[in-house]
């Protein structure tokens, strides 16, 4: 079902969220991982609801403290500082997520590459600082996931070259969302939403109706270009409107193309649907970098994965499954309308 009118959207949001008036729904927002974490839970027992929210926020904080490149004592920061000298032993979750990241690098022919941070760390989007062309040219030579050496037996990471850096910003929030959903399941919660910025995962439905999740218009983030009714699904969006600055008419945003070392420029946003947020998070970044043609080609061969891409001209592209749903929705609307 595709709703392309913001006026219609407003109505659907009202009906979708009106059930929050029930005492069995509880919602909380918290600033963690450099973004807003949102938790919505339904359960008849208030203690279970609160325990669920506490579990989610604690998990988000745990992942942040483990994997943030901005926390000096995090294990990821330790890797970036010392892994060129030799193997650094890490937590199993961190090791496995780096391992998973390499799998996505292989799947996408390098479009997803956590060593993009070798260039990415040279930018400061808050202070609007960018590296020189010479600095980018030198640092981009270090972008290559094959510079990472993983030892499964020791759970250790080492770098082949000095200057290599990694950042899990394109996958860690999705991982944290998945971990949070598992905590809620363990508590017997069957209806919930967990969102970390652009990464959202839905547990069940909204008590008999679908969750209605919108994809922002990258040209006007106050509006929505596509509305999707979802349940038991994950949705991630990567956009050039999240962290950026403009200098001399050129936009510098946080999604770095591993080949050029510059901001990827063919896409404004990429939204991915799948069963888990780790996958949607990584693929939304990948598809953004790959561009519409290569991105759609990949989406259309992946089982259980769909996507919506908005290119730099604002044109929408749908994966095959979503395109069929869109046409079905349009045909249904046309058959139910008449002119008199």
N, C-alpha and C positions, 0 to 999 in steps of 0.2 A: 504494500500500500504506500503510495507516494503522495504526500501533500505538499504542493509547491506554493501555497499561499500562506503568508504569515497570519492573515486574518483567520483562516481555518485553523492554523496551528495554535493560535491563542485559545480557541475553543477546546481543542483536543487536550491541551495542557491542563485546562481547567477541569475537564472531566477525568483525565488520567490521574490527577493529583487530589481530587476532591476526597478520595477515600482516606487521605492523611488525617482528615478530621476525626477518624476513628481512633480511639484510645490505644488500639493495638499497633498502630504505626508509630515509629520513633525515628527521628532524623537528627543527624549531627554533622557539622562541618568543622574541619580543623586544618590549620596550615602546617603541612609536613612535606618533605621532599621538594621544597621549592614550589609547591602548588597547593591547591585546595583539595583536601580529601573529603569526600561526601559519603556518608553511610545512611541508608534507609533500610529499616528492618520491620517486618511484621512478625509478631508473636503474641500470644495471649498473655504470657507471663512477662511483666515489666522487668523483673530481675534478669530474665534470659535476654531480653532486648538490650538492657544496659550492659550485660556481660558481653554480648556480641559486639556492641560498639566499642567497648574497651579493648577487646581482643583485636579488632581491626586496627584501631589507632596505635596499639602497642606493636603490631606487626609492621605497620608502615614505618614507625620510628626505628624498629630493629633493622629493617632493610636499609633505611637511610643511613644509620650509623655504620652499617657494614659496607655499603657500596657507594657512598657519596664521595666524589672527588673534591668536594669543598670542605669536608671535615678532615682535619689534619691527621687525626688518630684512626680514621677508618682503614680497613684492610685494603681497600682499593687504592687509597692514597699511599699506603705503604708499598704496594706493588709498583705504582708509578715512580716512586722515589728510589727503590732499591732493586727491582727485578732485573735490571741490566747487569747487576753485579753477580747474580746467581738466583737459584730458586727460592721463592717465598711461599711458605706454607700458608694456606688460607682455609677459611670455613668451607664446609662442603657445599652449602647453598651458593656461595660466591663462585667456587670452582665450577659447579655444574652450570651456572648461568653463563659463565665465560665460555664453557664448552658448547652450550646451546647457541651462543652468539656466533661461534665459528661455524656451526651447522647452517645458520642463516646466511653467513658470508658465502659459504659454498653454494647454497641454494640460489642465491641472487647474483652469482658471479662477482662478488665483491661490492655490490651496491650497499649492502649492510656491512659495516666494518667498524668495530668499536675502537680501532686504532686511529679513527678520524680525529680523535682527541689530540693527536700529535700536532695537528694544525688548530683544532678547535679551541685548545686552551690558550691560544694566542689572542683570542677575541675576548673583549669585555663588553657585553651588550648593555649592561646597566650604565657604564661610563662612556659608551659609544666609542670604544677603542678597537681598532682593527690592525692586523699586522701589515707590514710592508709587502710589496710583491716579492722582494728578495727573501723575506722570512717565510712566506708561503711556499715559494719554490723549493727552499731547503727542507722545510718541515714535511711537505707532502711526500717526499721520498721515503719517509718513515711510515706512511700509511700502508699497512699490509698485514692482514691478520696472520699471515705466515711467519711474522716476526714473533709470534707468541709460542712458547713451548710449554705444554701442559704435561704434568706427570700425575696420572690417575692414582698410582700407588701412594705417592707422598702428598697428594692433593696440593701440589705446588705449581706456581707460575713463574716463568722467567722470560726475559726479553732477549732477542738476538742482537739488538742494536741499542746503543745509548741514545736517549731522546724519545724513544717510543713511549706513548702514553695511551691509556684506554679510558673510556667513559661509557658507562652502561645506561646513559640517559635514554637510549632508544629501546630499552627492553626491561629495565629494572622496575619501573612503575607497574608495568603489566604483570611482572612476576609477583610484586607485592599484592596486587589486586587478587591474583589467583590464590596466593597463600591465605589471604583474608577470607575469601569465599570458602575455602576448606575449613577454616576455623568456625565459620558460621554453620556449615553443615555438621560439624562435630557437635555443635550445641543443639542440633535438631531444628535449626531455623530453615524454612523452606521458601521464604519469600523475602528477597533483599536486593539492594543495589549497592555496589561499592564502586566509587569513581575516584580516580587520581588524575586530575587534569583532563587530558584528552583520552584517558583509558577508562572504560566502563565495563563492568561485568554484571549481568543480571542473574539472580538465583530465582528460578521459578517465574511466575507471573505476578501481576498485582492483584492477587486474590480474585481470579476469574476474568481478568482483562489483561491485555498486553501492556507492557511498558512502552511508552511512546518516546523515542529517542531521536533528537534532531541533529542534523549535520549543519554546522554554521556556514553561512555564505562568507567566503574569505574576503570578499570585497566590502562586506558590511556585516561585521560579526554580531551585530544586534539582531540580525535576521537569520532565518533558517531556510536552506534551499531544498532539503530533503528530510522527510519525517518517516521513521521506520517503526512499525509495531514489532516488538521483540520479546522473547522470553527464553530463559536459559541460554543466553548468548553473550558474546563479548563484542564490543565495538571500540576501536581506537581510531583517532584522527590525528594526523600530523599536518600542521599548517605553517605557512610562512608569516602568519600574523601573531605567533605566540611570543617569540623573543627576537627582536630585530631593532635595527636603527637605520636611518637613511642618511647618507652622506653624498653630497654632490649629485643628487638625483638617483643614486644607486642604493638598492635595498640589501642590507647584510643581515641574514637571519641564521638561526642556529643549526639548520640542517645542512651539513657540509657534504659536498660531493667528494667521495674518496679519491676520485681520479684527478680532479682539478684543484682540490683544496679550497675551493670557493663555495659559496652558498649555491645549492642546487636551484635551477632557475626555470625548469620547464613546467612545474606544477605549483599551484597555489595551495591545494590541500589533497590529502589522500586518506580515505576512510576505509577500514577493513573490518569485516565481520567474520568471526570464527567461533569455535567453542571455548577458547581460552584466551586470556588477555596477554599472555607472554607472546603468543603467536601474532595477535593483532597489533600489538605494540611494535614488534620488530618488522612486521610486513608493512605497516603504514609508513614507517621511515624508509624502508627499502623501495616501495612503489613510488614514493615521493621523489627519490633520487633517480629511479629508472626512467621516469617519464611515462606519459599515457600509453604509447604503443608497446614498449617492452613490459611495462607494468601490467597492462591488460593481458598480454600473452602469458605472463606468469600466473596471474590470477585464474585464468581460464583452464589451466592444467592442474591446479591445486584442488584436491577434494575437500569439500566442506568449508571453503573460503570464498567470500564474495567481497566486492569493493566498489566504491564510488570515487572517481578522480575528477578534480577540477583543474583544468590546465591554466596556463598563464593568461589566456584570453577569456577565461571564465566559462569555457565549454565543459559540459558534464559528460563523463564516460562511465558506463556501468559494466560490471562484469556480466557474463552471459546469464547467470541465474537471476541477478537483480533486474537485468534488462527485460527478461521474460515476465517478472512480477510487475514491472512498471507498465508494460504493454497490457497485461491482464487487468491492471487497475484502471488504466485509461479506457479500455474497451468497456469495462463495467460502468464507469462514469458516463460514457457516451450513451450506453444502452438505457441508462436510468434517467437521461435528460431528454427534454423535448422542447421545441419552440412552438408557441401558439400565438 
